[in-house]
Amino acid sequence: MCKNKESKLKLVGKRKSISPKIRFEVFKRDNHKCQYCGATPRDEGVVLEVDHIVPVYEGGDNSFENLITSCKQCNIGKGKRKITDKNYISLKEKELKETDEKREQLQAYLKSRLDKTEEIKPLIDYINHMIEINTGFKFTVADPMVNKFLNLYKKLDMQEFVEVIEDTDFSSAEFLGNFTKNEKAKYNADLFITNIENNLKKSIKNKKQGVVSLSGYLRGILKNRTTGWGDVWEISKDINNILRPISAREDKIKILQEKLIPLAKEIPQNNQYLQCYLQLEQICKTTKESKRF
């Protein structure tokens, strides 16, 4: 073995296995959906895997932030090694395990949905408790509203839901002069519940406007408007690379919303991908240097 190869091997760390707990947490965070193509375990033939955003051979680790949910097809396309005759037998052996793995993932997917149904109960109790504290009367959130809250909760975690409840002001209407105390309490309770619902929707909307979501949107624009790119995963990797000089998450979101996506929308159809990539890269470099948008 030559010295160059030996030095490279020393630089690249030994690949560590990802524990089942971390794998499930990554799947849960990403809503059991491939972050490259949007496939879920409910789709035919889809098996999810945990992928490294920064590949291991480039120094990427198993930190939660460096892991992302990918379907097997996207992950094979993204891999450093190509399929060869030498690893054909190994791949066939892995295929035998895919049915069991898919079944396990479907069970985990269904379990996460069932967990939400149980977890919503203490959250509803908390809302009822807040209403009682502020009105002096006991009210119960009606079943139709519980179902609405459940659907919204499926897009959030418990901490985010609790924060919305606690950040929602309990305001008392001042124009209810002819109402009884019970009627005033009922009106204010309904208003509080409606405000929680609206604030949950805002929280979900803001959450969707995250780096991963916006990067995926940018990737879709580049895919549809440009030519000359190899695979979709290459576009995703390029977007991650051009955003890397910008450290703060808020700054990444801002430059995606205000600079990169608007520029991509103005790209003429069938433009060369490399030319567009270089323009986007220059914007990020200029932003990093000037520290302003």
C-alpha positions in Angstrom: 0.0 0.0 0.0 1.4 3.4 -0.9 1.9 6.1 1.6 -0.9 8.4 0.1 -3.5 5.7 0.6 -2.3 5.0 4.1 -2.6 8.8 5.0 -6.1 8.9 3.6 -7.1 5.9 5.6 -5.8 7.6 8.8 -7.7 10.8 8.0 -11.1 9.1 7.5 -12.6 7.9 10.8 -13.9 4.4 11.4 -17.6 4.3 10.6 -19.7 3.8 13.7 -23.0 2.1 13.7 -26.2 4.2 14.4 -28.2 2.9 17.3 -31.8 1.9 16.8 -32.9 4.6 19.2 -31.2 7.4 17.2 -32.5 5.9 14.0 -36.0 6.1 15.3 -35.6 9.6 16.6 -34.3 10.7 13.2 -37.3 9.1 11.5 -39.6 10.7 14.0 -38.1 14.2 13.6 -38.4 13.8 9.8 -42.0 12.6 10.0 -41.0 9.1 8.6 -40.4 10.7 5.2 -37.5 10.7 2.8 -36.1 14.2 2.9 -34.9 13.9 -0.7 -38.0 12.7 -2.5 -40.8 12.7 0.1 -41.4 8.9 0.1 -42.9 7.3 3.2 -43.2 3.7 4.4 -46.8 3.7 3.1 -45.5 3.9 -0.5 -44.9 0.7 -2.3 -41.4 -0.6 -2.1 -40.1 2.2 0.1 -37.6 1.4 2.9 -36.2 4.2 4.9 -32.6 4.6 6.0 -30.6 7.1 8.0 -28.2 9.0 5.8 -25.3 11.3 6.6 -25.7 14.9 5.3 -21.9 15.2 5.4 -20.6 11.8 4.3 -18.5 9.7 6.6 -15.7 9.7 4.1 -15.6 13.5 4.2 -15.4 13.5 8.0 -19.2 13.4 8.8 -20.2 12.0 12.2 -23.3 10.4 13.7 -24.5 13.6 15.4 -28.2 14.1 15.3 -27.8 17.2 13.2 -25.8 15.3 10.6 -28.3 12.6 10.1 -31.3 12.7 7.8 -34.1 10.3 6.7 -33.6 8.9 3.2 -35.3 6.2 1.2 -33.1 3.3 0.1 -33.3 4.4 -3.6 -32.1 7.9 -2.8 -29.4 6.7 -0.5 -28.0 4.3 -3.0 -27.8 7.0 -5.6 -26.0 9.3 -3.1 -23.5 6.7 -1.9 -19.8 7.1 -2.5 -19.5 3.6 -4.0 -21.2 2.4 -7.1 -22.8 -1.0 -7.5 -20.3 -3.5 -8.9 -20.2 -7.3 -9.4 -18.0 -7.6 -6.3 -20.8 -6.4 -4.0 -23.7 -7.9 -5.9 -24.0 -10.9 -3.6 -23.9 -8.7 -0.5 -26.7 -6.4 -1.9 -28.8 -9.5 -2.6 -28.4 -10.6 1.0 -29.5 -7.2 2.2 -32.6 -7.4 -0.1 -33.8 -10.4 1.8 -34.0 -8.3 5.0 -35.9 -5.4 3.4 -39.3 -7.0 3.9 -38.8 -7.3 7.7 -37.2 -3.9 7.9 -40.2 -2.3 6.0 -42.6 -4.1 8.3 -40.7 -2.7 11.4 -40.8 0.8 10.0 -44.5 0.6 9.2 -45.1 -0.5 12.8 -42.9 2.4 14.1 -44.8 4.8 11.8 -48.2 3.5 13.1 -46.9 3.6 16.7 -45.9 7.2 16.3 -49.4 8.0 15.1 -51.0 6.1 18.0 -48.7 7.8 20.5 -50.0 11.2 19.4 -53.5 10.1 20.1 -52.6 9.2 23.7 -50.3 12.3 24.2 -53.0 14.7 23.2 -55.0 13.8 26.3 -52.8 15.5 28.9 -52.5 18.5 26.5 -56.2 18.8 26.4 -56.4 18.5 30.2 -53.8 21.3 30.4 -56.0 23.6 28.3 -59.0 22.7 30.4 -56.9 23.5 33.5 -55.9 26.9 32.1 -59.5 27.7 31.3 -60.6 26.8 34.9 -57.8 29.0 36.4 -58.8 32.0 34.4 -62.6 31.7 34.5 -63.3 29.9 37.7 -65.5 27.5 35.8 -64.9 23.9 34.5 -65.1 23.5 30.8 -64.1 20.6 28.5 -62.7 21.1 25.0 -65.4 19.6 22.7 -64.6 16.4 20.7 -64.5 18.1 17.3 -61.9 20.6 18.6 -60.0 17.8 20.2 -59.7 16.1 16.7 -58.5 19.4 15.2 -55.9 19.7 17.9 -54.8 16.1 17.3 -54.3 16.8 13.6 -52.3 19.9 14.4 -50.3 18.0 17.1 -49.2 15.4 14.5 -47.1 18.1 12.9 -45.5 19.3 16.2 -43.9 17.8 19.3 -45.2 18.0 22.8 -42.9 20.8 23.9 -43.9 23.0 20.9 -47.6 22.4 21.7 -47.1 23.3 25.4 -45.3 26.5 24.4 -48.1 27.5 22.2 -50.7 27.0 25.0 -48.5 29.0 27.5 -47.8 31.8 25.0 -51.5 32.2 24.2 -53.0 35.1 26.2 -56.3 34.5 28.0 -58.1 37.7 27.2 -61.5 38.6 28.6 -64.0 40.3 26.4 -65.3 43.6 27.8 -68.5 44.0 25.8 -70.4 41.2 27.5 -72.3 43.4 29.9 -75.7 41.5 29.6 -74.0 38.0 29.8 -74.1 35.9 33.0 -70.9 34.9 34.6 -71.2 31.4 33.1 -71.9 32.8 29.6 -68.9 35.2 29.9 -66.7 32.3 31.0 -67.9 30.1 28.1 -67.3 32.9 25.6 -63.8 33.6 26.9 -63.0 29.9 27.0 -64.1 29.5 23.4 -62.0 32.5 22.4 -59.0 31.1 24.2 -59.4 27.7 22.4 -59.7 29.4 19.0 -56.6 31.5 19.7 -54.7 28.4 20.6 -55.8 26.7 17.3 -54.7 29.8 15.3 -51.3 30.0 17.1 -50.7 26.3 16.5 -51.3 26.8 12.7 -48.8 29.7 12.8 -46.3 27.6 14.6 -46.6 24.8 12.0 -46.3 27.3 9.2 -43.1 28.7 10.7 -41.8 25.2 11.3 -42.3 24.4 7.6 -40.2 27.4 6.7 -37.1 25.6 8.0 -33.7 25.1 6.4 -34.5 21.5 5.2 -37.9 22.5 3.8 -36.6 25.6 2.0 -33.6 23.8 0.7 -35.9 21.1 -0.7 -38.0 23.8 -2.4 -34.8 25.3 -3.9 -33.7 21.9 -5.1 -37.1 21.4 -6.9 -36.8 24.7 -8.7 -33.2 23.9 -9.9 -34.3 20.4 -10.9 -37.2 21.7 -13.0 -35.5 24.8 -14.6 -31.9 23.6 -15.2 -30.1 20.9 -17.2 -26.7 19.3 -16.8 -27.0 18.0 -13.2 -26.4 14.3 -12.6 -28.8 13.1 -9.8 -31.2 14.9 -7.6 -29.1 14.1 -4.5 -26.2 16.0 -6.1 -28.3 19.2 -6.1 -29.1 18.6 -2.4 -25.5 18.2 -1.6 -24.5 21.3 -3.5 -27.1 23.3 -1.6 -25.7 22.1 1.7 -22.2 23.0 0.5 -23.1 26.6 -0.5 -25.0 27.2 2.8 -22.1 25.8 4.9 -20.3 29.1 5.2 -23.4 30.6 6.9 -23.4 29.2 10.5 -26.6 30.6 12.0 -29.8 28.8 11.2 -31.8 32.0 11.0 -29.3 33.5 8.5 -29.6 30.4 6.3 -33.4 30.6 6.4 -33.2 34.4 5.5 -30.9 34.0 2.6 -32.9 31.1 1.2 -36.1 33.1 1.4 -34.8 36.5 0.3 -31.9 35.7 -2.1 -31.5 32.1 -3.3 -35.1 31.1 -4.0 -36.1 34.4 -5.7 -33.0 34.1 -7.9 -33.8 30.5 -8.8 -37.3 31.5 -9.8 -35.9 33.9 -12.3 -33.7 31.3 -14.0 -34.7 30.8 -17.7 -36.0 27.3 -18.5 -33.3 24.8 -19.5 -30.4 27.0 -18.2 -27.1 25.3 -17.4 -27.1 24.0 -13.8 -23.4 24.8 -13.2 -23.9 28.4 -14.1 -26.8 28.7 -11.7 -24.9 26.9 -8.9 -22.0 29.3 -9.3 -24.3 32.3 -8.9 -25.9 30.9 -5.8 -22.5 30.0 -4.3 -21.3 33.6 -4.9 -24.3 35.0 -3.1 -23.6 32.9 0.0 -19.9 33.8 -0.1 -20.7 37.5 -0.4 -23.2 37.2 2.4 -20.7 35.6 4.7 -18.1 38.3 4.0 -20.5 41.3 4.4 -22.6 39.7 7.2 -25.7 41.4 5.8 -28.4 40.6 3.3 
